[in-house]
Amino acid sequence: MAELSDRQKNLLKSIIDEYIEAAEPVGSEVIVEKYSLGVSPATVRNEMAALTREGYLAQPHTSAGRIPTPMGLKLYIKELMKEQEVPVKDEVQIKENLWDHRFHFHRLLKQATKELAEKTGTLAVATTEEGDLYQSGAYSILDMPEFYDMDLTKAILMLADRSEMLGEILDRVVINEPVVTILGGDLGSEYLEYCGFVVAPFGSGKKNAGVIGVLGPTRMPYPRVVPTVRYFGDLLTELVSTW
């Protein structure tokens, strides 16, 4: 696969930023009007076609616009997006809200998923090495256009409700980084093609370890979600390490 040029990377970033914001396929006209890429409309169309051929974009049958593929989103997350730091006031508030539960593991994870759901605006889940499952914020996904599809909504709610299904997904992924993003087909079901899972490990050993993360559409605002999930993983590790 050919290496993308800087122009193609800038275009891909603009398309994904717009898709995250608008929740609909992105046309060349919008990119030309809203993003200062310094190229002609014809060049934008040609480059969008090239990115589609390379597998970074897809063209839904009912639209002339493009949407990012999981491959395009992975490149965006790894190289193109600019992470937004978790505001210090949010860090302080989250830590204060979890602090009183630090010696009660189950209450700690219950509160952590509640806080994470509120901060990201989507469905938060946590699982432990012992198979316990916690979730919060399921109502949030009902406002997202992707989940007007009831089959997709049922699939993601079922996933969030079954620790063994989450375990199967996590078993297929090597989590050796502070935060990992699992997209589309990597979730193991055709019904979850348009879903994503951003997850961070926490703790160590069998008793105090697990993962925490958020489930949502592939169109999640990753510049904000990724650092937020990472912060929760790091904070839970810090809190349980004092036991």
C-alpha atoms as one frame of an Amber mdcrd trajectory, in Angstrom:
protein
   0.000   0.000   0.000   1.387   3.385  -1.017   2.385   5.883   1.662  -0.065
   8.771   1.830   1.195  12.212   0.910   0.942  15.089   3.384  -1.874  16.516
   1.277  -3.794  13.251   1.446  -3.277  13.011   5.204  -4.518  16.576   5.701
  -7.540  15.820   3.547  -8.284  12.585   5.391  -8.056  14.394   8.736 -10.459
  17.095   7.517 -12.951  14.527   6.241 -12.902  12.591   9.516 -13.181  15.764
  11.619 -16.208  16.775   9.561 -17.752  13.302   9.733 -17.388  13.198  13.524
 -19.135  16.562  13.767 -21.846  16.128  11.136 -22.661  12.393  11.384 -23.197
  12.114   7.625 -21.127  11.365   4.519 -18.777  14.190   3.609 -18.745  15.738
   0.139 -15.927  17.627  -1.530 -17.929  20.879  -1.507 -18.042  20.932   2.294
 -14.307  20.309   2.550 -13.513  23.124   0.106 -15.839  25.552   1.906 -14.871
  24.783   5.515 -11.240  23.662   5.456  -8.328  25.709   4.137  -6.394  23.006
   2.336  -5.097  25.270  -0.421  -6.184  23.015  -3.273  -8.859  23.189  -5.946
 -12.215  21.392  -5.737 -11.115  19.105  -8.571  -7.986  18.137  -6.632 -10.073
  17.397  -3.524 -12.360  15.129  -5.564  -9.414  13.314  -7.125  -7.711  12.786
  -3.777 -10.941  11.592  -2.181 -11.247   9.036  -4.978  -7.656   7.945  -4.363
  -8.250   7.584  -0.611 -11.309   5.479  -1.409  -9.314   3.194  -3.687  -6.663
   2.802  -0.983  -9.295   1.764   1.566  -9.231   4.800   3.874 -12.657   6.069
   2.793 -15.876   4.409   1.689 -18.775   5.683  -0.383 -22.220   4.641   0.861
 -24.499   3.555  -1.966 -27.074   6.235  -1.208 -24.670   9.183  -1.031 -22.107
  10.984  -3.139 -20.135  11.754   0.017 -17.520   9.647   1.772 -17.191   8.182
   5.257 -13.992   6.915   6.901 -13.335   3.187   7.071 -11.877   1.532  10.192
  -8.501   1.664   8.438  -8.874   5.407   7.907  -9.942   5.927  11.509  -6.994
   3.912  12.812  -4.581   6.133  10.895  -6.421   9.216  12.156  -6.166   8.088
  15.772  -2.548   6.992  15.486  -1.080   9.865  13.489  -3.447  12.641  12.463
  -5.667  13.769  15.316  -4.564  16.261  17.944  -5.541  15.016  21.392  -7.370
  17.393  23.699  -5.968  17.385  27.215  -8.388  16.495  29.984  -9.083  19.836
  31.731  -7.458  20.077  35.146 -10.814  20.938  36.724 -12.252  17.710  35.302
  -9.306  15.680  36.596  -9.792  17.138  40.076 -13.563  16.542  40.016 -13.233
  12.949  38.792 -10.598  12.100  41.387 -12.655  13.663  44.183 -15.731  11.681
  43.123 -13.795   8.397  43.098 -11.614   9.007  46.144 -14.113   7.926  48.807
 -14.624   4.606  47.015 -10.924   3.738  46.641 -11.009   0.931  49.235 -14.238
  -0.586  47.897 -13.452  -2.094  44.494 -17.023  -2.697  43.299 -18.233   0.744
  44.337 -15.134   2.283  42.768 -15.818   0.725  39.363 -19.515   1.524  39.548
 -18.705   5.182  40.192 -15.925   5.202  37.586 -18.228   4.031  34.795 -20.794
   6.628  35.818 -18.189   9.403  35.696 -16.737   8.178  32.400 -20.171   8.020
  30.766 -20.881  11.589  31.857 -17.533  12.920  30.628 -17.682  11.231  27.218
 -21.412  11.325  26.572 -21.580   7.671  25.619 -21.879   4.162  27.060 -19.135
   3.336  29.576 -18.209  -0.188  30.651 -15.677  -1.799  32.950 -14.800  -5.458
  33.366 -12.528  -7.181  35.844 -10.207 -10.161  35.518 -12.747 -12.049  37.613
 -15.551 -11.422  35.107 -17.510  -8.702  36.895 -19.164  -6.160  34.607 -20.179
  -2.556  35.202 -21.886  -0.161  32.814 -23.426   3.286  32.741 -24.802   5.730
  30.200 -26.715   3.378  27.900 -29.338   6.082  27.410 -26.718   8.333  25.789
 -26.450   6.334  22.596 -30.143   6.741  21.817 -29.494  10.355  20.765 -26.846
   9.312  18.211 -28.016   8.967  14.590 -26.219   5.645  14.158 -28.388   4.055
  16.826 -31.685   4.946  15.207 -31.064   1.496  13.688 -32.652  -0.796  16.256
 -30.594  -3.842  15.237 -27.384  -1.925  15.871 -28.715  -0.585  19.163 -29.687
  -4.077  20.334 -26.263  -5.414  19.352 -24.278  -2.807  21.288 -26.537  -3.004
  24.354 -26.200  -6.789  24.354 -22.419  -6.433  24.136 -22.386  -4.016  27.061
 -24.491  -6.422  29.115 -22.419  -9.596  28.640 -18.979  -9.857  30.140 -18.189
 -13.002  28.167 -18.750 -11.170  24.861 -16.514  -8.311  25.949 -13.972 -10.849
  27.141 -13.905 -12.502  23.715 -13.211  -9.157  22.063 -10.478  -8.257  24.521
  -8.879 -11.693  24.169  -8.361 -10.988  20.465  -6.567  -7.711  21.162  -3.126
  -7.208  22.642  -3.576  -4.423  25.163   0.002  -3.357  25.789  -0.604   0.389
  25.557  -2.302   2.868  27.918  -5.336   3.018  25.620  -6.489   0.885  22.681
  -9.190   1.504  20.077 -11.108  -1.454  18.586 -13.196  -0.663  15.512 -15.805
  -2.248  13.267 -15.046  -5.791  12.228 -12.486  -6.175  15.011 -15.453  -6.304
  17.405 -16.352  -9.671  15.915 -19.891  -9.067  14.668 -21.300  -7.716  11.430
 -23.901  -5.876  13.479 -21.134  -3.859  15.149 -19.566  -2.685  11.887 -20.289
   0.943  12.740 -19.251   0.724  16.401 -16.047   1.431  18.273 -14.600   0.495
  21.667 -11.953   2.678  23.309 -10.485   0.833  26.277  -7.745   1.267  28.876
  -6.311  -1.357  31.239  -6.004  -0.697  34.951  -4.450  -2.353  37.986  -2.273
  -5.426  38.118  -2.755  -8.998  39.209  -5.969 -10.965  39.071  -7.798  -9.367
  41.960  -7.547  -5.645  41.265  -7.159  -5.551  37.486  -9.440  -5.048  34.530
 -10.305  -2.659  31.735 -12.471   0.438  31.480 -13.686   2.073  28.322 -16.501
   3.402  26.210 -18.666   1.854  23.500 -20.152   4.040  20.807 -20.277   4.709
  17.090 -17.094   4.652  15.034 -17.814   8.389  14.783 -16.711   9.078  18.348
 -14.857  12.341  19.077 -11.547  10.530  19.532  -9.415  13.635  20.282 -11.417
  13.989  23.506 -12.443  10.388  24.199  -8.995   8.761  23.920  -7.235  10.951
  26.540 -10.281  10.760  28.820 -10.336   6.951  28.790  -6.563   6.894  29.318
  -6.953   9.168  32.345  -9.537   6.856  33.910  -7.281   3.833  33.388  -4.325
   5.606  34.972  -6.426   6.922  37.858  -7.924   3.515  38.680  -4.427   1.991
  38.608  -3.283   4.683  41.047  -6.232   4.170  43.376  -6.075   0.367  43.556
  -2.273   0.290  43.868  -2.520   1.641  47.428  -4.222  -1.560  48.690
